Amino acid sequence: QVQLVESGGGLAQAGGSLRVSCVASGSTSSIYLMGWFRQAPGKEREFVATIKRNSGMTYYADSMKGRFTISRDNAKNTVYLQMNNLEPDDTAVYYCAAARYRLGTITLDDLYDYWGQGTQVTVSS
């Protein structure tokens, strides 16, 4: 089992920046991918970004490219999401997720086995 705990959400103004973090504990050696999803009120949960734990290869949703950066620190079992040039539409609960290795589409939430409790990010205009 893997436990994920997010932190770092909060309030930002449009154009500002925030960084959210996710610490993994438990059977972390089983993790293949760590990623971020988000869910805004009244909307479906959507993929934000993911990173391969070993290689560091990253993948982003098109709307986040150039504004968001995902990174990891394996020594700390932590993944980060740096969010720049925030927009009010970025307001959502941001969830950390982790996946064990198996075939599947990395942008789909059903590939991910473990989820954090979420952290609220609110962007004011």
Stockholm file with secondary structure:
# STOCKHOLM 1.0

chainA/1-125         QVQLVESGGGLAQAGGSLRVSCVASGSTSSIYLMGWFRQAPGKEREFVATIKRNSGMTYYADSMKGRFTISRDNAKNTVYLQMNNLEPDDTAVYYCAAARYRLGTITLDDLYDYWGQGTQVTVSS
#=GR chainA/1-125 SS CEEEEEECCEEEETTCCEEEEEEEEESGGGEEEEEEEEECTTSCCEEEEEEETTTCCEEECGGGTTTEEEEEEGGGTEEEEEECSCCGGGCEEEEEEEEESCSSCTTSGGGCCEECCCEEEEEEC
#=GC SS_cons         CEEEEEECCEEEETTCCEEEEEEEEESGGGEEEEEEEEECTTSCCEEEEEEETTTCCEEECGGGTTTEEEEEEGGGTEEEEEECSCCGGGCEEEEEEEEESCSSCTTSGGGCCEECCCEEEEEEC
//
